[in-house]
């Protein structure tokens, strides 16, 4: 089963309708642009995720250092 609960028959109907609307010459170009867009979106999500993880790690390190310093002061 494909994402969003789509099966092979539904996917074929969607591709057939896209072929009728855009024509056989535009369909490969649209697929290529869709692939590039998805790749760019995934790259952006991965970068944001890494930045978030680094931010959390920095915050944990900072709070650990503050706790250690407070323990030394007492």
TORPA-4810 file (N, C-alpha, C, O; in nm, 3 decimals):
<nodes>
NODE_1_0.084_-0.118_0.000_0.000_0.000_0.000_0.089_0.124_0.000_0.191_0.129_0.069_X
NODE_2_0.051_0.221_-0.076_0.125_0.346_-0.088_0.080_0.446_0.018_-0.021_0.425_0.085_X
NODE_3_0.155_0.555_0.032_0.114_0.657_0.131_-0.026_0.709_0.106_-0.077_0.703_-0.006_X
NODE_4_-0.088_0.759_0.211_-0.222_0.818_0.208_-0.330_0.716_0.173_-0.439_0.753_0.131_X
NODE_5_-0.300_0.588_0.190_-0.399_0.485_0.165_-0.428_0.461_0.017_-0.532_0.404_-0.018_X
NODE_6_-0.338_0.505_-0.070_-0.357_0.485_-0.213_-0.306_0.349_-0.254_-0.199_0.305_-0.211_X
NODE_7_-0.382_0.282_-0.338_-0.340_0.155_-0.394_-0.297_0.177_-0.539_-0.300_0.290_-0.588_X
NODE_8_-0.259_0.071_-0.605_-0.215_0.079_-0.744_-0.326_0.130_-0.837_-0.298_0.213_-0.923_X
NODE_9_-0.450_0.083_-0.823_-0.555_0.133_-0.914_-0.578_0.285_-0.901_-0.596_0.354_-1.001_X
NODE_10_-0.576_0.334_-0.779_-0.596_0.478_-0.759_-0.482_0.558_-0.819_-0.503_0.663_-0.880_X
NODE_11_-0.359_0.507_-0.800_-0.241_0.575_-0.854_-0.246_0.579_-1.007_-0.211_0.680_-1.068_X
NODE_12_-0.289_0.470_-1.068_-0.300_0.467_-1.214_-0.404_0.567_-1.265_-0.382_0.632_-1.367_X
NODE_13_-0.515_0.580_-1.195_-0.618_0.677_-1.235_-0.562_0.819_-1.225_-0.585_0.900_-1.315_X
NODE_14_-0.490_0.848_-1.117_-0.431_0.982_-1.100_-0.330_1.011_-1.211_-0.330_1.120_-1.267_X
NODE_15_-0.245_0.913_-1.242_-0.147_0.933_-1.349_-0.214_0.950_-1.485_-0.169_1.030_-1.567_X
NODE_16_-0.322_0.877_-1.509_-0.395_0.890_-1.635_-0.457_1.029_-1.648_-0.452_1.090_-1.755_X
NODE_17_-0.516_1.078_-1.541_-0.576_1.212_-1.544_-0.467_1.317_-1.565_-0.487_1.413_-1.640_X
NODE_18_-0.352_1.301_-1.499_-0.241_1.395_-1.517_-0.192_1.392_-1.661_-0.158_1.496_-1.717_X
NODE_19_-0.188_1.275_-1.721_-0.146_1.262_-1.860_-0.242_1.335_-1.952_-0.200_1.401_-2.047_X
NODE_20_-0.370_1.324_-1.926_-0.470_1.393_-2.008_-0.459_1.545_-1.991_-0.465_1.619_-2.089_X
NODE_21_-0.442_1.592_-1.868_-0.437_1.735_-1.841_-0.310_1.799_-1.896_-0.316_1.901_-1.965_X
NODE_22_-0.194_1.740_-1.866_-0.068_1.804_-1.900_-0.007_1.757_-2.031_0.076_1.826_-2.089_X
NODE_23_-0.046_1.642_-2.077_0.009_1.590_-2.202_0.136_1.512_-2.180_0.202_1.526_-2.077_X
NODE_24_0.171_1.429_-2.278_0.288_1.342_-2.262_0.422_1.417_-2.263_0.521_1.366_-2.210_X
NODE_25_0.426_1.536_-2.321_0.553_1.609_-2.327_0.585_1.680_-2.196_0.702_1.694_-2.160_X
NODE_26_0.484_1.726_-2.125_0.505_1.801_-2.001_0.517_1.710_-1.879_0.577_1.751_-1.779_X
NODE_27_0.464_1.590_-1.884_0.462_1.502_-1.768_0.601_1.469_-1.713_0.620_1.476_-1.592_X
NODE_28_0.700_1.433_-1.796_0.834_1.407_-1.741_0.896_1.531_-1.676_0.964_1.521_-1.574_X
NODE_29_0.872_1.647_-1.735_0.924_1.772_-1.677_0.860_1.799_-1.541_0.927_1.841_-1.448_X
NODE_30_0.729_1.776_-1.532_0.661_1.795_-1.404_0.712_1.698_-1.298_0.730_1.735_-1.182_X
NODE_31_0.735_1.574_-1.337_0.789_1.475_-1.244_0.929_1.513_-1.196_0.960_1.498_-1.078_X
NODE_32_1.011_1.562_-1.287_1.146_1.604_-1.252_1.141_1.721_-1.153_1.214_1.721_-1.054_X
NODE_33_1.056_1.820_-1.180_1.044_1.934_-1.091_0.986_1.895_-0.955_1.027_1.949_-0.852_X
NODE_34_0.893_1.802_-0.954_0.837_1.752_-0.828_0.945_1.683_-0.746_0.954_1.702_-0.625_X
NODE_35_1.027_1.602_-0.812_1.137_1.534_-0.744_1.237_1.633_-0.684_1.282_1.615_-0.571_X
NODE_36_1.271_1.736_-0.761_1.364_1.839_-0.710_1.303_1.911_-0.590_1.372_1.939_-0.492_X
NODE_37_1.175_1.941_-0.599_1.108_2.010_-0.488_1.105_1.926_-0.362_1.130_1.977_-0.253_X
NODE_38_1.075_1.797_-0.377_1.073_1.707_-0.261_1.212_1.692_-0.201_1.226_1.686_-0.079_X
NODE_39_1.314_1.684_-0.286_1.452_1.672_-0.237_1.491_1.797_-0.159_1.553_1.788_-0.053_X
NODE_40_1.455_1.914_-0.211_1.486_2.040_-0.144_1.411_2.049_-0.010_1.468_2.093_0.089_X
NODE_41_1.286_2.007_-0.008_1.206_2.009_0.114_1.268_1.917_0.219_1.280_1.955_0.336_X
NODE_42_1.308_1.796_0.179_1.370_1.701_0.271_1.500_1.757_0.326_1.529_1.742_0.445_X
NODE_43_1.579_1.821_0.240_1.705_1.881_0.284_1.680_1.990_0.389_1.750_1.997_0.490_X
NODE_44_1.580_2.073_0.365_1.546_2.178_0.460_1.498_2.122_0.593_1.534_2.174_0.699_X
NODE_45_1.418_2.018_0.590_1.370_1.953_0.712_1.487_1.893_0.789_1.494_1.905_0.911_X
NODE_46_1.579_1.828_0.718_1.695_1.768_0.784_1.783_1.875_0.849_1.831_1.856_0.961_X
NODE_47_1.803_1.987_0.780_1.884_2.096_0.835_1.818_2.154_0.960_1.885_2.180_1.059_X
NODE_48_1.689_2.175_0.955_1.617_2.229_1.070_1.622_2.131_1.187_1.636_2.173_1.302_X
NODE_49_1.612_2.003_1.159_1.618_1.901_1.263_1.756_1.901_1.330_1.766_1.893_1.452_X
NODE_50_1.862_1.909_1.250_1.997_1.912_1.304_2.019_2.037_1.390_2.078_2.030_1.498_X
NODE_51_1.970_2.150_1.342_1.983_2.275_1.417_1.909_2.265_1.550_1.959_2.311_1.653_X
NODE_52_1.793_2.205_1.549_1.714_2.187_1.672_1.788_2.096_1.770_1.793_2.125_1.889_X
NODE_53_1.844_1.986_1.719_1.918_1.893_1.805_2.040_1.961_1.867_2.069_1.940_1.985_X
NODE_54_2.112_2.042_1.787_2.228_2.114_1.839_2.185_2.214_1.946_2.254_2.231_2.046_X
NODE_55_2.074_2.280_1.924_2.022_2.376_2.020_1.989_2.308_2.153_2.022_2.360_2.259_X
NODE_56_1.925_2.193_2.147_1.892_2.117_2.268_2.019_2.073_2.339_2.029_2.082_2.461_X
NODE_57_2.116_2.024_2.262_2.242_1.977_2.320_2.315_2.093_2.388_2.367_2.077_2.499_X
NODE_58_2.320_2.210_2.324_2.384_2.328_2.383_2.313_2.369_2.511_2.378_2.406_2.609_X
NODE_59_2.182_2.364_2.510_2.103_2.400_2.628_2.132_2.305_2.744_2.145_2.348_2.858_X
NODE_60_2.141_2.175_2.714_2.170_2.077_2.818_2.310_2.099_2.875_2.330_2.092_2.996_X
NODE_61_2.406_2.126_2.788_2.543_2.151_2.832_2.549_2.274_2.919_2.615_2.275_3.023_X
NODE_62_2.479_2.377_2.879_2.476_2.503_2.955_2.415_2.481_3.093_2.467_2.532_3.192_X
NODE_63_2.306_2.408_3.100_2.241_2.385_3.229_2.326_2.295_3.318_2.326_2.312_3.440_X
NODE_64_2.398_2.199_3.259_2.488_2.113_3.337_2.603_2.195_3.395_2.643_2.174_3.510_X
NODE_65_2.656_2.288_3.316_2.765_2.373_3.365_2.716_2.465_3.477_2.788_2.486_3.575_X
NODE_66_2.597_2.518_3.464_2.541_2.603_3.569_2.521_2.524_3.698_2.548_2.575_3.807_X
NODE_67_2.473_2.401_3.686_2.451_2.318_3.803_2.584_2.284_3.871_2.592_2.285_3.994_X
NODE_68_2.688_2.255_3.792_2.818_2.223_3.848_2.877_2.345_3.920_2.936_2.332_4.027_X
NODE_69_2.862_2.463_3.860_2.913_2.585_3.921_2.839_2.616_4.050_2.901_2.657_4.149_X
NODE_70_2.710_2.598_4.051_2.631_2.622_4.172_2.670_2.525_4.283_2.671_2.562_4.400_X
NODE_71_2.703_2.402_4.246_2.744_2.302_4.343_2.881_2.339_4.402_2.907_2.318_4.521_X
NODE_72_2.969_2.394_4.317_3.102_2.435_4.364_3.092_2.552_4.461_3.169_2.560_4.557_X
NODE_73_2.999_2.643_4.437_2.983_2.763_4.520_2.932_2.731_4.660_2.954_2.808_4.753_X
NODE_74_2.867_2.618_4.676_2.811_2.586_4.809_2.908_2.512_4.895_2.875_2.478_5.009_X
</nodes>
